[in-house]
Amino acid sequence: MDYKKDEIQQHFNDYLEYRRGSQTDIDELRDELIHDCFNSNYYIIGRHRAREWMGEEAFNIVSFIKDYEEMSFGEILTDLSEPERVLNMYVYIIGEEIVADYINKLEKWTWGKVA
């Protein structure tokens, strides 16, 4: 699912720019990027704002989370009746994909420099 993925990608890019003070710092955080960027604070706070953000995609997002959690954990852990939790879990899952892509690009770039 790619709903608002570009917006979530921009959030990650802004996070990286904020952290960019030291490339070493980012390199050391590679394993913590997903948690630090997408789990240490809510992406959106408030039920109303969450409902607005999800719009007509709310049910698709719920289904996406259910599939992800059942495959990853064998059960559904997110309270799917709370729009704020649903939205933030969705952003976390998409954030995992974005961070994985970033790390893969970083490793290819680093490997290319070494070779």
N, C-alpha and C positions, 0 to 999 in steps of 0.2 A: 504494500500500500504506500502510495506516495503523497497522500493528502498533506499539503502545506510543508512538504519536505524542503523546498527551497527556503522557506522562512526559518525552519529549524536548522538548516545548514548555515544560514546567515547568523543565527544565534551562536553556533559553534565557532564560526569565523570571528565573530566579535569577541568571544571568549578567548580564542587563541591570540588575537591582537592585544587584548588586555594582559594576557600572561606573557607576551612576547619579550618582556624585559630581558630575559635571558633564555637563549635557545637551550642551554643545559637544563634549565628549570623545566621546560616543556619535555625534553627527552627523559628526564627523571620521572615525569608524571605520566608517561605513556600508558601505563597500566591503570592509572587513576583518572584518566581523562573523562571517561564516561560518568564515573561517580561525581567527580568535581564539577563538571559542566551541567549534567542533566539530573543529578540526584541530590545534590547538597542544598538546592533551593528549588521551589516550585517554579515551573515555567510560567504558569498563570495561576493567580490566586483568586478565588471567588467562584461560586456556582454559576452565577449569571454570566460572568465573563467566559467561563469554560463552555457553557452552553452556546454562547454566541460564537466562540472560536470554532467549535465542532460543527455547528450549523446542521445541515441536512446529512452530514456524514457521521453523525453520532452513532447510529446503529452499526454502520460499517466499522467504525473504530472499536466499538464494544466487541464485535465479532472477531476483529483482528487481535485484540488483546486476549480474548478467550482462547483462540487458537495458539497464540504464542505461549501463554502460561500453561496450557494443558500439555503442549509439546515440551516446554522447558522444565516444568515443575511437577507435572502430572496432576495438577489441580489449579483451580482459579483462586488467586490470592487477592486480586484487586477488588475492592468494593465497587461493583459495576453500577450501583445505584447512586453513586456520588460523582457528578460531572467533573469536579475538580480532580479527583483521583484518576478518573478515566483519562482525561486529557493529559495529565502529567505522566501517566504510565505510557500512553501512546508516544509522547515526546521522548521518553526514555528509550523505548524500543527503537524508534527511528534514529535516535541519537547513537545507539549502539552500532547501527549500520554506518552512520556517518563517521564515527570514530574509527571503526574498522577500516573504512576506505582511506581515512587520513593516515593511519598507521601503515597500511600497505604501501601507500605512496611514499611515505617517509622512509620505509625500509628499502624500497626500490631505489630511491634517490641515494640513500646512504650506501647501498650495495653497489650502485653504479659508480659512485665516487671512489670506492675502495678498489674496484676492479680495474 
